[in-house]
Amino acid sequence: MPEVNLAPLLPSDPPHIDEFWLDARLHASPSGVVYIAHGRDTRVRLILLSDGAANDKAARDRFSGLINGLHIDEVVARGGHDQDQGRLGRRFRAPKDSPLPADSQELAPWVAMPWTRDPQEVEQVREILQGVELEDVVQPDAEGPDYEHYWLKNTKAGRTRTFPLPWPGRSDRAGWLSILTSWLLMLLFAVLALLIAYLLFRESDPVPEPSPVPQSGEPTPSSTASPSDTASPSESPEPSESQSPSDSASPTPSDTAEGTPTPPSRL
């Protein structure tokens, strides 16, 4: 049985295909690459045809026929150009922005299969890629040039839809411990904010209210007479009862009107 040896991804490898995020390389051949990938709740082997095989109609048909010959439980999903036909066409997944524009290039065929780290699963994907290359076809013992596909040297990964990238979030729910921790942190930040505000404003002097500005034509408070300056009715002079009639009848110089001549006295 072949050993399960994983290799790291190359810079030319896509980050994801459909909902499956690529983790490592399991096998590579001129006809395609086998990746180990993970989805929301499963791990899969993902076969992606190379750019050369994806552009060859006969190679795409051979790949589709090999996938349609598998058991339905061995195919999680499939996609790409010319992969929506056959017995397992129900597993086909169209691009999310389907239908594609008329001038867009077709995507490379791919298939996702369950992965349990069984060495027989490695041998199965190798046989699929060998069937695409017709590697097992017996050549007759005849003289002449050897047969070779014209696309064998074009081994880069097939065309995939890379953008927009979905967010690789976790689908499991956060535990009670993490929820409690987040609430405690929020309360701590709120208490710290209140404490900082109290320390900043507790010793600040109150701002006095500005005095109103007097408008034009209105007397100021200093120029108005106070009630104490005005004479009260009780201070008005009253006539005395002991005053004699002679005193009241004889005019005095002060009682005469100002400017009136005083008559001469008769002595």
C-alpha positions in Angstrom: 0.0 0.0 0.0 1.3 3.5 -0.8 2.1 5.7 2.1 0.2 9.0 2.7 2.7 11.7 2.1 1.4 15.3 2.0 3.3 18.2 0.4 2.8 22.0 1.1 0.8 24.1 -1.4 2.6 26.1 -4.1 2.1 29.8 -4.7 0.4 28.9 -8.0 -2.3 26.8 -6.2 -5.7 28.4 -5.7 -6.6 29.1 -2.0 -10.0 27.5 -2.4 -12.3 25.8 -4.9 -16.0 26.3 -4.3 -16.5 26.0 -0.6 -13.4 23.8 0.0 -10.3 25.4 1.3 -7.1 23.7 0.2 -4.7 22.5 2.9 -2.0 20.4 1.2 -1.0 18.5 -1.9 -1.6 14.7 -1.9 -0.5 13.8 -5.5 0.5 15.6 -8.7 0.7 14.4 -12.3 0.7 16.0 -15.8 -3.1 15.6 -15.9 -4.0 17.2 -12.6 -3.3 17.7 -8.9 -5.0 16.1 -5.9 -5.4 18.3 -2.8 -6.5 17.7 0.7 -9.2 20.3 1.5 -11.8 21.0 4.2 -15.3 22.3 3.9 -17.8 23.3 6.6 -18.1 19.9 8.2 -16.0 17.5 6.1 -12.5 16.8 4.8 -12.1 15.8 1.1 -9.7 14.8 -1.6 -10.1 17.3 -4.4 -8.9 16.5 -7.9 -8.4 19.5 -10.1 -7.4 18.9 -13.8 -4.3 20.8 -15.0 -4.6 23.6 -17.4 -3.6 21.4 -20.4 -6.0 18.7 -19.6 -8.8 21.1 -18.9 -8.5 22.7 -22.4 -8.7 19.3 -24.1 -12.2 18.1 -24.9 -11.2 14.4 -24.9 -9.5 14.7 -21.5 -12.5 16.4 -20.0 -14.8 13.6 -21.3 -12.5 10.9 -19.9 -12.5 12.6 -16.5 -16.3 12.9 -16.5 -16.7 9.3 -17.5 -14.4 8.1 -14.7 -16.3 10.2 -12.1 -19.7 9.0 -13.3 -18.5 5.4 -12.8 -17.9 5.9 -9.1 -20.5 5.2 -6.3 -22.6 8.1 -5.4 -21.3 8.1 -1.8 -17.8 8.5 -3.2 -18.5 11.9 -4.7 -19.2 14.9 -2.5 -19.4 17.5 -5.2 -18.1 18.2 -8.7 -17.8 21.2 -11.0 -16.1 22.8 -13.9 -16.5 22.7 -17.7 -18.6 19.7 -19.1 -19.1 18.1 -15.6 -22.9 18.5 -15.3 -23.8 15.5 -17.4 -24.0 11.8 -16.7 -25.2 9.6 -13.8 -23.6 11.8 -11.1 -24.6 15.1 -12.7 -26.7 15.8 -9.7 -23.5 16.4 -7.7 -22.6 19.3 -10.0 -22.2 22.7 -8.4 -22.4 25.7 -10.7 -20.5 28.9 -9.9 -22.3 31.2 -7.5 -22.4 34.0 -10.0 -23.8 31.7 -12.7 -24.6 32.2 -15.6 -21.1 33.3 -16.6 -20.6 36.1 -19.2 -20.3 35.0 -22.8 -16.7 36.1 -23.1 -15.5 34.4 -19.8 -13.2 31.4 -19.9 -14.4 28.1 -18.7 -13.4 26.7 -15.3 -11.3 23.5 -15.0 -13.1 20.3 -14.1 -12.8 19.2 -10.4 -14.3 16.6 -8.1 -14.4 16.4 -4.2 -14.2 12.9 -2.7 -14.3 11.9 1.0 -10.9 11.7 2.8 -10.3 9.3 5.8 -6.5 9.0 5.4 -6.9 5.5 3.9 -4.0 4.6 1.6 -6.5 3.0 -0.8 -8.0 6.5 -1.3 -4.6 7.7 -2.5 -4.4 4.9 -5.0 -8.0 5.6 -6.2 -7.2 9.2 -7.2 -4.0 8.2 -8.9 -5.9 5.7 -11.1 -8.3 8.5 -12.0 -5.6 10.8 -13.2 -3.8 7.9 -15.0 -7.1 7.2 -16.9 -7.2 10.9 -18.0 -3.7 10.6 -19.4 -4.4 7.2 -20.9 -1.2 6.0 -19.2 -2.5 2.4 -18.9 -3.1 2.1 -22.6 -0.9 -0.7 -24.0 1.2 0.5 -26.9 1.6 -2.1 -29.7 5.1 -3.3 -30.5 5.4 -1.3 -33.6 8.1 0.9 -35.0 7.4 4.6 -35.2 7.1 7.7 -32.9 5.7 7.3 -29.5 2.3 8.8 -28.7 2.1 11.8 -26.4 -0.6 14.3 -25.5 0.1 17.8 -26.8 -0.9 19.3 -23.4 1.4 17.2 -21.1 3.9 20.0 -20.6 1.1 22.4 -19.5 1.0 21.1 -15.9 -0.1 24.3 -14.0 -3.3 24.2 -12.0 -6.5 24.6 -14.0 -8.5 27.8 -14.0 -10.6 28.4 -10.9 -12.8 31.1 -9.6 -10.8 32.8 -6.9 -12.5 36.1 -6.2 -14.4 37.2 -4.3 -12.9 35.2 -1.5 -15.5 34.0 1.1 -14.6 34.5 4.7 -13.0 31.3 6.1 -15.0 31.5 9.4 -15.6 28.8 11.9 -19.0 27.2 11.7 -19.1 25.9 15.3 -20.7 27.9 18.0 -18.7 29.7 20.7 -18.7 28.0 24.1 -20.1 29.5 27.3 -16.7 30.2 28.6 -15.8 32.5 25.7 -19.2 34.2 25.9 -18.7 34.9 29.6 -15.2 36.1 29.1 -16.4 38.6 26.4 -19.1 40.0 28.7 -16.7 40.4 31.6 -14.3 42.3 29.4 -17.1 44.6 28.2 -18.0 45.3 31.9 -14.4 46.0 32.7 -14.0 48.5 29.9 -17.2 50.3 30.9 -16.0 50.6 34.6 -12.6 51.9 33.5 -14.3 54.5 31.2 -16.5 55.7 34.1 -13.5 55.9 36.5 -11.5 57.9 34.0 -14.3 60.3 33.5 -14.7 60.8 37.3 -11.0 61.5 37.8 -11.0 64.1 35.0 -14.0 66.1 36.1 -14.2 65.7 39.9 -11.8 68.7 40.8 -12.8 71.1 38.0 -14.1 74.5 39.3 -17.6 75.4 38.4 -17.8 78.0 35.6 -19.5 81.2 36.8 -22.5 82.4 34.8 -21.7 85.5 32.8 -23.5 88.8 33.9 -26.2 90.0 31.5 -25.1 92.8 29.2 -27.4 95.9 29.6 -29.1 97.0 26.5 -29.1 100.6 25.2 -31.5 103.0 26.9 -31.8 101.0 30.1 -30.4 102.5 33.4 -27.6 100.6 35.1 -28.2 99.4 38.7 -25.7 102.0 40.1 -27.6 105.0 38.5 -31.0 104.1 39.9 -32.0 105.6 43.2 -32.4 103.2 46.1 -35.6 103.1 48.1 -33.7 104.4 51.1 -32.8 107.7 49.3 -36.4 108.6 48.7 -38.3 110.3 51.5 -41.0 108.3 53.1 -44.5 109.8 53.8 -43.8 109.7 57.6 -40.9 112.3 57.2 -43.2 115.0 55.7 -43.5 118.2 58.0 -46.8 118.6 60.0 -48.1 121.9 61.4 -47.6 122.4 65.1 -50.6 123.1 67.3 -48.6 125.6 69.6 -47.7 127.9 66.8 -49.3 131.4 67.4 -51.3 133.3 64.8 -48.9 136.1 64.8 -46.1 133.9 63.9 -48.0 132.4 61.2 -49.2 135.7 59.8 -45.9 137.7 59.8 -44.1 136.9 56.7 -40.4 136.3 56.9 -37.8 137.2 54.4 -37.5 133.5 53.7 -41.2 133.2 53.2 -41.4 135.9 50.6 -41.2 134.9 47.0 -37.8 135.3 45.5 -37.4 138.6 43.7 -40.3 140.5 45.5 -39.2 143.8 47.4 -39.6 143.9 51.1 -41.8 146.9 52.3 -40.0 149.4 54.6 -40.8 149.3 58.3 -42.6 152.2 60.1 -40.7 153.3 63.1 
